[in-house]
Amino acid sequence: MIIFRKRLLLDNDPQELARVKQILDKNGIKYDVSTTVSENANTRRFNQAAAVHMARGYSAVSSQTYVYRLYVRIKDYDRAASLVSYKKK
């Protein structure tokens, strides 16, 4: 979590992230983005075993996805949420 910020977006779609960033940039709202890689446990174990036996990584059956979190300042949250058409939860 980023201090003094509120999460506006949690998504795995890079196009949605780009759309929201463009709107915020256009309206002068500062933001921070955090990106993590998500993969299920079975895929991770398979890839680790393949790396050991093949001396390299293997991800042909990978279910990796990127998870994007976009944060805005708390005082900007309501305005940002209305600009990107998100309802406050």
N, CA, C and O atoms as a GROMACS GRO file, in nm:
protein
  356
    1MET      N    1   0.084  -0.119   0.000
    1MET     CA    2   0.000   0.000   0.000
    1MET      C    3   0.088   0.124   0.000
    1MET      O    4   0.193   0.127   0.064
    2ILE      N    5   0.046   0.223  -0.070
    2ILE     CA    6   0.120   0.348  -0.078
    2ILE      C    7   0.054   0.446   0.019
    2ILE      O    8  -0.067   0.470   0.013
    3ILE      N    9   0.134   0.504   0.108
    3ILE     CA   10   0.083   0.592   0.213
    3ILE      C   11   0.026   0.720   0.154
    3ILE      O   12   0.080   0.776   0.058
    4PHE      N   13  -0.084   0.766   0.214
    4PHE     CA   14  -0.154   0.888   0.175
    4PHE      C   15  -0.213   0.880   0.034
    4PHE      O   16  -0.241   0.982  -0.028
    5ARG      N   17  -0.231   0.760  -0.013
    5ARG     CA   18  -0.291   0.738  -0.145
    5ARG      C   19  -0.408   0.642  -0.130
    5ARG      O   20  -0.415   0.565  -0.033
    6LYS      N   21  -0.497   0.646  -0.224
    6LYS     CA   22  -0.611   0.554  -0.226
    6LYS      C   23  -0.610   0.484  -0.362
    6LYS      O   24  -0.588   0.546  -0.466
    7ARG      N   25  -0.636   0.354  -0.358
    7ARG     CA   26  -0.633   0.276  -0.482
    7ARG      C   27  -0.755   0.309  -0.568
    7ARG      O   28  -0.869   0.296  -0.523
    8LEU      N   29  -0.729   0.351  -0.689
    8LEU     CA   30  -0.834   0.383  -0.784
    8LEU      C   31  -0.858   0.266  -0.879
    8LEU      O   32  -0.970   0.245  -0.924
    9LEU      N   33  -0.753   0.191  -0.909
    9LEU     CA   34  -0.763   0.085  -1.009
    9LEU      C   35  -0.690  -0.039  -0.962
    9LEU      O   36  -0.578  -0.031  -0.910
   10LEU      N   37  -0.753  -0.153  -0.979
   10LEU     CA   38  -0.690  -0.284  -0.961
   10LEU      C   39  -0.737  -0.367  -1.079
   10LEU      O   40  -0.853  -0.409  -1.084
   11ASP      N   41  -0.648  -0.391  -1.175
   11ASP     CA   42  -0.689  -0.454  -1.300
   11ASP      C   43  -0.573  -0.529  -1.362
   11ASP      O   44  -0.457  -0.504  -1.328
   12ASN      N   45  -0.603  -0.620  -1.452
   12ASN     CA   46  -0.497  -0.690  -1.525
   12ASN      C   47  -0.499  -0.655  -1.674
   12ASN      O   48  -0.433  -0.721  -1.754
   13ASP      N   49  -0.573  -0.554  -1.710
   13ASP     CA   50  -0.584  -0.511  -1.849
   13ASP      C   51  -0.497  -0.387  -1.873
   13ASP      O   52  -0.527  -0.280  -1.821
   14PRO      N   53  -0.389  -0.400  -1.950
   14PRO     CA   54  -0.302  -0.285  -1.973
   14PRO      C   55  -0.371  -0.172  -2.050
   14PRO      O   56  -0.332  -0.056  -2.036
   15GLN      N   57  -0.471  -0.205  -2.129
   15GLN     CA   58  -0.543  -0.101  -2.202
   15GLN      C   59  -0.627  -0.016  -2.106
   15GLN      O   60  -0.638   0.105  -2.124
   16GLU      N   61  -0.685  -0.079  -2.006
   16GLU     CA   62  -0.762  -0.004  -1.906
   16GLU      C   63  -0.668   0.085  -1.825
   16GLU      O   64  -0.702   0.199  -1.794
   17LEU      N   65  -0.552   0.033  -1.790
   17LEU     CA   66  -0.452   0.114  -1.719
   17LEU      C   67  -0.414   0.236  -1.803
   17LEU      O   68  -0.409   0.347  -1.751
   18ALA      N   69  -0.388   0.215  -1.930
   18ALA     CA   70  -0.350   0.326  -2.019
   18ALA      C   71  -0.463   0.428  -2.030
   18ALA      O   72  -0.438   0.548  -2.032
   19ARG      N   73  -0.587   0.380  -2.038
   19ARG     CA   74  -0.703   0.470  -2.048
   19ARG      C   75  -0.713   0.559  -1.924
   19ARG      O   76  -0.732   0.680  -1.935
   20VAL      N   77  -0.700   0.498  -1.807
   20VAL     CA   78  -0.711   0.572  -1.682
   20VAL      C   79  -0.595   0.671  -1.668
   20VAL      O   80  -0.615   0.786  -1.628
   21LYS      N   81  -0.474   0.627  -1.700
   21LYS     CA   82  -0.358   0.716  -1.691
   21LYS      C   83  -0.374   0.836  -1.783
   21LYS      O   84  -0.340   0.948  -1.746
   22GLN      N   85  -0.426   0.814  -1.903
   22GLN     CA   86  -0.446   0.923  -1.998
   22GLN      C   87  -0.545   1.025  -1.943
   22GLN      O   88  -0.524   1.146  -1.955
   23ILE      N   89  -0.653   0.978  -1.884
   23ILE     CA   90  -0.753   1.068  -1.827
   23ILE      C   91  -0.694   1.148  -1.712
   23ILE      O   92  -0.715   1.269  -1.702
   24LEU      N   93  -0.619   1.081  -1.625
   24LEU     CA   94  -0.559   1.149  -1.510
   24LEU      C   95  -0.455   1.251  -1.556
   24LEU      O   96  -0.450   1.362  -1.503
   25ASP      N   97  -0.372   1.214  -1.653
   25ASP     CA   98  -0.273   1.308  -1.707
   25ASP      C   99  -0.340   1.431  -1.766
   25ASP      O  100  -0.297   1.544  -1.743
   26LYS      N  101  -0.445   1.409  -1.841
   26LYS     CA  102  -0.518   1.518  -1.907
   26LYS      C  103  -0.576   1.616  -1.805
   26LYS      O  104  -0.588   1.735  -1.832
   27ASN      N  105  -0.613   1.563  -1.687
   27ASN     CA  106  -0.675   1.646  -1.584
   27ASN      C  107  -0.579   1.686  -1.472
   27ASN      O  108  -0.622   1.740  -1.370
   28GLY      N  109  -0.451   1.659  -1.490
   28GLY     CA  110  -0.350   1.703  -1.394
   28GLY      C  111  -0.354   1.634  -1.259
   28GLY      O  112  -0.314   1.692  -1.159
   29ILE      N  113  -0.401   1.512  -1.255
   29ILE     CA  114  -0.407   1.436  -1.130
   29ILE      C  115  -0.286   1.343  -1.124
   29ILE      O  116  -0.265   1.261  -1.212
   30LYS      N  117  -0.209   1.358  -1.017
   30LYS     CA  118  -0.090   1.275  -1.000
   30LYS      C  119  -0.130   1.136  -0.952
   30LYS      O  120  -0.229   1.120  -0.881
   31TYR      N  121  -0.051   1.037  -0.992
   31TYR     CA  122  -0.081   0.899  -0.956
   31TYR      C  123   0.047   0.819  -0.946
   31TYR      O  124   0.152   0.860  -0.996
   32ASP      N  125   0.038   0.704  -0.882
   32ASP     CA  126   0.146   0.606  -0.875
   32ASP      C  127   0.091   0.472  -0.922
   32ASP      O  128  -0.024   0.439  -0.895
   33VAL      N  129   0.174   0.396  -0.991
   33VAL     CA  130   0.133   0.264  -1.041
   33VAL      C  131   0.225   0.159  -0.981
   33VAL      O  132   0.348   0.175  -0.979
   34SER      N  133   0.165   0.052  -0.934
   34SER     CA  134   0.239  -0.063  -0.884
   34SER      C  135   0.200  -0.183  -0.970
   34SER      O  136   0.081  -0.208  -0.991
   35THR      N  137   0.299  -0.256  -1.019
   35THR     CA  138   0.273  -0.371  -1.105
   35THR      C  139   0.333  -0.496  -1.042
   35THR      O  140   0.448  -0.495  -0.999
   36THR      N  141   0.254  -0.603  -1.036
   36THR     CA  142   0.304  -0.730  -0.986
   36THR      C  143   0.270  -0.839  -1.087
   36THR      O  144   0.178  -0.826  -1.168
   37VAL      N  145   0.346  -0.947  -1.081
   37VAL     CA  146   0.321  -1.062  -1.167
   37VAL      C  147   0.248  -1.166  -1.085
   37VAL      O  148   0.287  -1.199  -0.974
   38SER      N  149   0.141  -1.217  -1.142
   38SER     CA  150   0.061  -1.317  -1.074
   38SER      C  151   0.061  -1.445  -1.157
   38SER      O  152   0.038  -1.441  -1.278
   39GLU      N  153   0.088  -1.556  -1.092
   39GLU     CA  154   0.076  -1.686  -1.159
   39GLU      C  155   0.027  -1.786  -1.056
   39GLU      O  156   0.057  -1.773  -0.938
   40ASN      N  157  -0.047  -1.884  -1.100
   40ASN     CA  158  -0.100  -1.978  -1.003
   40ASN      C  159   0.010  -2.071  -0.953
   40ASN      O  160   0.115  -2.084  -1.017
   41ALA      N  161  -0.014  -2.134  -0.839
   41ALA     CA  162   0.088  -2.216  -0.773
   41ALA      C  163   0.131  -2.335  -0.858
   41ALA      O  164   0.250  -2.368  -0.860
   42ASN      N  165   0.039  -2.399  -0.927
   42ASN     CA  166   0.075  -2.515  -1.009
   42ASN      C  167   0.169  -2.476  -1.123
   42ASN      O  168   0.266  -2.547  -1.151
   43THR      N  169   0.141  -2.365  -1.187
   43THR     CA  170   0.227  -2.318  -1.296
   43THR      C  171   0.366  -2.284  -1.242
   43THR      O  172   0.467  -2.316  -1.305
   44ARG      N  173   0.370  -2.219  -1.127
   44ARG     CA  174   0.498  -2.182  -1.067
   44ARG      C  175   0.581  -2.307  -1.036
   44ARG      O  176   0.701  -2.310  -1.066
   45ARG      N  177   0.520  -2.410  -0.977
   45ARG     CA  178   0.592  -2.534  -0.946
   45ARG      C  179   0.640  -2.602  -1.073
   45ARG      O  180   0.753  -2.651  -1.079
   46PHE      N  181   0.555  -2.606  -1.175
   46PHE     CA  182   0.593  -2.667  -1.302
   46PHE      C  183   0.712  -2.595  -1.363
   46PHE      O  184   0.808  -2.658  -1.409
   47ASN      N  185   0.707  -2.463  -1.365
   47ASN     CA  186   0.816  -2.385  -1.423
   47ASN      C  187   0.946  -2.403  -1.344
   47ASN      O  188   1.054  -2.408  -1.402
   48GLN      N  189   0.935  -2.412  -1.210
   48GLN     CA  190   1.054  -2.433  -1.128
   48GLN      C  191   1.115  -2.570  -1.156
   48GLN      O  192   1.236  -2.583  -1.169
   49ALA      N  193   1.031  -2.673  -1.165
   49ALA     CA  194   1.080  -2.808  -1.194
   49ALA      C  195   1.143  -2.813  -1.333
   49ALA      O  196   1.248  -2.876  -1.351
   50ALA      N  197   1.082  -2.749  -1.428
   50ALA     CA  198   1.137  -2.747  -1.564
   50ALA      C  199   1.271  -2.675  -1.567
   50ALA      O  200   1.362  -2.716  -1.638
   51ALA      N  201   1.282  -2.569  -1.490
   51ALA     CA  202   1.408  -2.494  -1.486
   51ALA      C  203   1.520  -2.581  -1.430
   51ALA      O  204   1.634  -2.572  -1.476
   52VAL      N  205   1.489  -2.664  -1.330
   52VAL     CA  206   1.590  -2.752  -1.270
   52VAL      C  207   1.632  -2.859  -1.370
   52VAL      O  208   1.752  -2.882  -1.388
   53HIS      N  209   1.538  -2.923  -1.435
   53HIS     CA  210   1.569  -3.034  -1.524
   53HIS      C  211   1.622  -2.989  -1.660
   53HIS      O  212   1.697  -3.063  -1.725
   54MET      N  213   1.584  -2.872  -1.704
   54MET     CA  214   1.626  -2.827  -1.836
   54MET      C  215   1.735  -2.720  -1.828
   54MET      O  216   1.783  -2.671  -1.931
   55ALA      N  217   1.774  -2.686  -1.707
   55ALA     CA  218   1.876  -2.582  -1.682
   55ALA      C  219   1.836  -2.447  -1.741
   55ALA      O  220   1.921  -2.365  -1.773
   56ARG      N  221   1.706  -2.426  -1.756
   56ARG     CA  222   1.656  -2.296  -1.802
   56ARG      C  223   1.507  -2.289  -1.772
   56ARG      O  224   1.444  -2.390  -1.740
   57GLY      N  225   1.452  -2.173  -1.782
   57GLY     CA  226   1.310  -2.156  -1.756
   57GLY      C  227   1.224  -2.211  -1.868
   57GLY      O  228   1.266  -2.218  -1.984
   58TYR      N  229   1.106  -2.249  -1.832
   58TYR     CA  230   1.010  -2.299  -1.931
   58TYR      C  231   0.874  -2.244  -1.893
   58TYR      O  232   0.828  -2.263  -1.780
   59SER      N  233   0.809  -2.177  -1.985
   59SER     CA  234   0.680  -2.119  -1.952
   59SER      C  235   0.582  -2.131  -2.067
   59SER      O  236   0.503  -2.040  -2.091
   60ALA      N  237   0.586  -2.242  -2.139
   60ALA     CA  238   0.495  -2.260  -2.252
   60ALA      C  239   0.350  -2.268  -2.207
   60ALA      O  240   0.259  -2.235  -2.283
   61VAL      N  241   0.328  -2.312  -2.084
   61VAL     CA  242   0.192  -2.326  -2.034
   61VAL      C  243   0.169  -2.224  -1.922
   61VAL      O  244   0.088  -2.246  -1.833
   62SER      N  245   0.239  -2.116  -1.929
   62SER     CA  246   0.234  -2.018  -1.823
   62SER      C  247   0.099  -1.946  -1.818
   62SER      O  248   0.040  -1.912  -1.920
   63SER      N  249   0.054  -1.926  -1.697
   63SER     CA  250  -0.069  -1.849  -1.679
   63SER      C  251  -0.036  -1.719  -1.605
   63SER      O  252  -0.116  -1.670  -1.526
   64GLN      N  253   0.081  -1.666  -1.632
   64GLN     CA  254   0.122  -1.541  -1.571
   64GLN      C  255   0.035  -1.427  -1.621
   64GLN      O  256   0.004  -1.417  -1.739
   65THR      N  257  -0.002  -1.343  -1.529
   65THR     CA  258  -0.070  -1.219  -1.566
   65THR      C  259  -0.010  -1.107  -1.484
   65THR      O  260   0.044  -1.129  -1.375
   66TYR      N  261  -0.018  -0.988  -1.535
   66TYR     CA  262   0.027  -0.871  -1.462
   66TYR      C  263  -0.093  -0.808  -1.394
   66TYR      O  264  -0.201  -0.798  -1.453
   67VAL      N  265  -0.073  -0.766  -1.271
   67VAL     CA  266  -0.178  -0.699  -1.195
   67VAL      C  267  -0.133  -0.556  -1.173
   67VAL      O  268  -0.026  -0.531  -1.118
   68TYR      N  269  -0.216  -0.462  -1.218
   68TYR     CA  270  -0.184  -0.320  -1.208
   68TYR      C  271  -0.267  -0.257  -1.097
   68TYR      O  272  -0.388  -0.277  -1.088
   69ARG      N  273  -0.199  -0.181  -1.012
   69ARG     CA  274  -0.267  -0.104  -0.908
   69ARG      C  275  -0.230   0.042  -0.930
   69ARG      O  276  -0.112   0.077  -0.937
   70LEU      N  277  -0.331   0.126  -0.941
   70LEU     CA  278  -0.307   0.268  -0.962
   70LEU      C  279  -0.362   0.343  -0.842
   70LEU      O  280  -0.478   0.325  -0.805
   71TYR      N  281  -0.279   0.427  -0.782
   71TYR     CA  282  -0.316   0.503  -0.663
   71TYR      C  283  -0.317   0.652  -0.694
   71TYR      O  284  -0.235   0.701  -0.772
   72VAL      N  285  -0.411   0.723  -0.632
   72VAL     CA  286  -0.415   0.869  -0.641
   72VAL      C  287  -0.415   0.924  -0.499
   72VAL      O  288  -0.440   0.852  -0.403
   73ARG      N  289  -0.386   1.053  -0.488
   73ARG     CA  290  -0.391   1.116  -0.356
   73ARG      C  291  -0.534   1.107  -0.303
   73ARG      O  292  -0.630   1.114  -0.378
   74ILE      N  293  -0.545   1.091  -0.173
   74ILE     CA  294  -0.676   1.076  -0.109
   74ILE      C  295  -0.766   1.195  -0.145
   74ILE      O  296  -0.884   1.176  -0.174
   75LYS      N  297  -0.710   1.315  -0.143
   75LYS     CA  298  -0.793   1.433  -0.172
   75LYS      C  299  -0.838   1.438  -0.318
   75LYS      O  300  -0.935   1.507  -0.350
   76ASP      N  301  -0.770   1.367  -0.407
   76ASP     CA  302  -0.806   1.364  -0.549
   76ASP      C  303  -0.895   1.246  -0.587
   76ASP      O  304  -0.941   1.236  -0.700
   77TYR      N  305  -0.918   1.155  -0.492
   77TYR     CA  306  -0.984   1.029  -0.526
   77TYR      C  307  -1.124   1.049  -0.585
   77TYR      O  308  -1.154   0.994  -0.691
   78ASP      N  309  -1.209   1.128  -0.519
   78ASP     CA  310  -1.347   1.144  -0.568
   78ASP      C  311  -1.350   1.203  -0.709
   78ASP      O  312  -1.427   1.158  -0.794
   79ARG      N  313  -1.267   1.302  -0.732
   79ARG     CA  314  -1.262   1.364  -0.865
   79ARG      C  315  -1.212   1.263  -0.968
   79ARG      O  316  -1.269   1.251  -1.077
   80ALA      N  317  -1.105   1.192  -0.935
   80ALA     CA  318  -1.049   1.092  -1.027
   80ALA      C  319  -1.150   0.982  -1.056
   80ALA      O  320  -1.165   0.940  -1.171
   81ALA      N  321  -1.218   0.935  -0.953
   81ALA     CA  322  -1.316   0.827  -0.970
   81ALA      C  323  -1.429   0.872  -1.062
   81ALA      O  324  -1.477   0.795  -1.145
   82SER      N  325  -1.472   0.996  -1.048
   82SER     CA  326  -1.580   1.044  -1.135
   82SER      C  327  -1.531   1.062  -1.279
   82SER      O  328  -1.607   1.040  -1.374
   83LEU      N  329  -1.406   1.102  -1.296
   83LEU     CA  330  -1.352   1.121  -1.431
   83LEU      C  331  -1.340   0.989  -1.506
   83LEU      O  332  -1.362   0.984  -1.627
   84VAL      N  333  -1.304   0.883  -1.436
   84VAL     CA  334  -1.287   0.753  -1.503
   84VAL      C  335  -1.412   0.668  -1.491
   84VAL      O  336  -1.413   0.551  -1.530
   85SER      N  337  -1.518   0.726  -1.436
   85SER     CA  338  -1.650   0.662  -1.425
   85SER      C  339  -1.651   0.540  -1.334
   85SER      O  340  -1.720   0.442  -1.362
   86TYR      N  341  -1.575   0.545  -1.224
   86TYR     CA  342  -1.581   0.439  -1.124
   86TYR      C  343  -1.669   0.488  -1.010
   86TYR      O  344  -1.664   0.604  -0.972
   87LYS      N  345  -1.747   0.399  -0.958
   87LYS     CA  346  -1.830   0.432  -0.842
   87LYS      C  347  -1.748   0.409  -0.717
   87LYS      O  348  -1.671   0.313  -0.709
   88LYS      N  349  -1.764   0.496  -0.619
   88LYS     CA  350  -1.694   0.481  -0.492
   88LYS      C  351  -1.745   0.358  -0.421
   88LYS      O  352  -1.866   0.340  -0.408
   89LYS      N  353  -1.654   0.272  -0.375
   89LYS     CA  354  -1.693   0.147  -0.308
   89LYS      C  355  -1.679   0.158  -0.160
   89LYS      O  356  -1.708   0.063  -0.087
   0.00000   0.00000   0.00000
